[in-house]
């Protein structure tokens, strides 16, 4: 695959654009070319009622001067249009001392997923798959009265050139299957959903996987029929392995993105090298898990992907850096410079964020709880990055009394502070699970795919909102 042909460019054209972008004294420039195809199939009430295919292509040009960024993009890839975009981006600087770009040479990147799509699942086959999932959901339990299914299939060709002489290319696939259903019993209705997302192509989803997916979708829904809203108060909290990692992502992870550190707005800004958690806690942000939703072969500013240890044995050891923050702190980039598309500049963003396994067994953790909640699935939440305060909504869980799991519960709010909760993690299980859900992280108006994980984890005390 010739990426220069896809984007109607070559190294000489790119160097010409760099010269214009850096003419007013910018210290660095990069060009992010992207061609994206997105297919969507939606089913509701047993009928495929939505189907779409969209395409986008363009290039974004970024100029950096110190901590300032000039950015412009064009959907017209002609040399004249890209030169105009470069002139706009160059306005961030105002100096006669221009920087000369370095001759470009292609760099090798990781191989975490297929770099080129060799198989294509036809739209009609995706329609049949949506109908199959719908039928399996209704056959699974007679209490199901409504269902929806969606299938997303995305592929992107990327070419990144930077004025420090690096050029890289990447093919980025992304597929996702999602379903929701409503169950009714004794005039009570409940709804829940489930999704699987991966950087495989659509052929990844086998018959057995689809069956297990539908079973889980229904199970998540029907168990809500017996759930109650518990009394609120201050109590112990046990987080289930897997998707409870959303609490780690939001309440702790965002505060370790280095733009918030550089600006001094994160509560973790003055904690580097300090003890912030118990010795058995190690937290990482990892871009190297094969086929994981949050993994990338190269980040969006030509920095190598890697596994970044944020907290090691309870000590805060690193932040997640992009080019600007790594230059500011005089450290190496961590491969966390990510963007939504060619229309947006990169920012420090998470990839796959998780806590490593701890020394405890799940059963041991539950037995240690006298009065608490076992949180099984989270949905949405709100976090204040500066203060670290958060509110999260627990869709489903259980009451724990005297070391035993009791009644199922639903619709709980948990309220706390990220660093405070981090210090109150008193037990961590040996059962780390990376969630396969279709998680998308929003920041500064940009959304990027991420994943997360957690072992079974005990928090000694947290405010639970219930009755």
Secondary structure, 3 states (H helix, E strand, C coil): CCHHHHCCCCHHHHHHHHHHHCCCCCCEEEEEEEEEEEEEEEEECCEEEEEEEEEEEEEEEEEEECCEEEEEEECCCCHHHHHHHHHHHHCCCCCCCCCCCCCCEECCCCCCCCCCCCCCCCHHHHHHHHHHHHHHHHHHCCCEEEEEEEEEEEEEEEEEEECCCEEEEEEEEEEEEEEEEEEEECCEEEEEEEEEEECCCHHHCCHHHHHHHHHHHHHHHHHHHHCECCCCEEEEEEECCCCCHHHHHHHHHHHHEHHHHHCCCCCCCCCCCCECCCCCCCEEEECCCCCCCCCCCECCCCCECCEEEEEECCEECCCECCHHHHHHHCCCCCCCEECCCCCCCCEECCCEEEECCCCECHHHHHHCCCEEEEEEEEEEEEECCCCCEEEEEEEEEEEEECCEEEEEEEEEEEEEEHHHHHHCEEEEECCCEECCCCCEEEECCEEEECEEEECCEEEEEEEEECC
